[in-house]
Amino acid sequence: MLKQKVYQAIKADGWVEDATCLLAVSTGVDSMVLLHVIEELFQQGTFGVAHVNHNLREASNDEAAFLKDYCQTRGIPYYERVWQDPPQNGIEAAAREFRYHFFAETMTLQGYDWLLTAHHADDQMETMLMKMVREGRLQNASGIKRKQPFGNGYLIRPFLTIAKEEIRDYARRREIAYFEDETNKQTLFQRNRLRHQVVPLLKAENPSALEHFQQFSQEMIYADQLIKKQQADWLATILHEEAEGYFLDLNELAAFTAAERYYFFEGLLQKISHDKGISYNTKQREQLLYLLEHNPSQWIIDLNQDWQIVRVYDQLKVTAVKKGSHLQTQVDETHFVLKKGESFFLSDHEWIGYIPSDAQVPEKVMDWSEISQILPIQYPATVFLRKRKPGDRLQLKPGLTKKIRRFFIDEKISNEKRAASWVLTDAQGNVLALLPYLFSYLSIEQETDKIHYILLYKYRE
């Protein structure tokens, strides 16, 4: 029965008679059963075995020697790589990267079309749980793909709909030799904790849990395909490419629902990541979506040292940073342009206004904490709000400045509050205020305009 399932899975994934495959074998029960099944299904010479000796356990050399002898006895091509320098931290991820690099290299050098691994239905369930716990992203909720491009061919997982219990049962009935990795019983790694502490509870709650996770995975794959198609259509119509990046007119999104806006900008970030090699993180994505909804004025999000997302009213640009620009800042920073007469929310707990002193503020912020300053006549009509940089100085009075870092130390301000503070500057980068703490001497003059403008920062602690 298991052998028939594997055959049907491989045929469904496009297997042709003259194709060759490389099996990733660890000597555990899953991969040894896969090797046994492939031996029975395909002719000798059409497949080989790749093994990575991670050199992390006492049994590693014994496992490698066993598998090498097994393959040589049966005339199966055998390829081995020893991991010589494992890192002190992040071993699990580094080991995976090492393995798959070796597999891809072997496929290319030896001319194999497919790589087969023994990931099964329980692995799929564990992976989906891990993804949901770690990320909570729809695009990753589908878990492990059964087939995907890899190396010079494809990576296939023919066991992906087969339960671990069925694989073990097959090994018992066929008396297949294999090794047990004792570290799989430890709960140091998240996957092992889910495997031993969570998955059994879910199976006990519903014996069909594995099948339901399989169904959910397939539905997520279909949903992701539909979303990606719609994203491609939107981007082809709305997003325009120019020499320095991309731009779009936000008015073209006016009729979009909140869900459509979310996936449009998710698609935009994925596109620039793919086309320009610009990485982005969850914080930057959330900042972008928040500012688009709550701040219709002008602001900037730094993606890295070379690229920014810039909003100027109805225009949004993804553009290369102009070297030497006063808008060039450190990596992973959001900063805003504030003009006389404007006000907006910086976040769900911060609001700022450059407004007449008698202007009304939103009812939502009335009871929030605040810092304010009546501004002099010569105050810049446009100011900039950003996070602090090394070397930032406040002018306390003529001829006397103080580093913001030293101010924080002297006032015993916590690291959390330091990170939450804002630096207000003019176009030349001169510091006008450190919010919510104090204003620079540059912001405090005796002579004020007839129409009194104030800089008002409101925040909820």
Secondary structure, 3 states (H helix, E strand, C coil): CHHHHHHHHHHHCCCCCCCCEEEECCCCHHHHHHHHHHHHHCCCCCEEEEEEECCCCCCHHHHHHHHHHHHHHHCCCEEEEECCCCCCCCHHHHHHHHHHHHHHHHHHHHCCCEEECCCCHHHHHHHHHHHHHHCCCHHHHCCCCCEEEECCEEEECCCCCCCHHHHHHHHHHHCCCCCCCHHHHCCCCHHHHHHHHHHHHHHHHCCCHHHHHHHHHHHHHHHHHHHHHHHHHHHHHHCEEECCEEEEEHHHHCCCCHHHHHHHHHHHHHHHHHHHCCCCCHHHHHHHHHHHHHCCCEEEEECCCCEEEEEECCEEEEEECCCCCCCCCCCCCEEEEEECCCEEEEECCEEEEEEECCCCCCHHHCCCEEEEEECECCCCCEEEEECCCCCCEEEEECCEEEEHHHHHHHCCCCHHHHHHCEEEECCCCCEEEEECCEECHHHCCCCECCCCEEEEEEECC
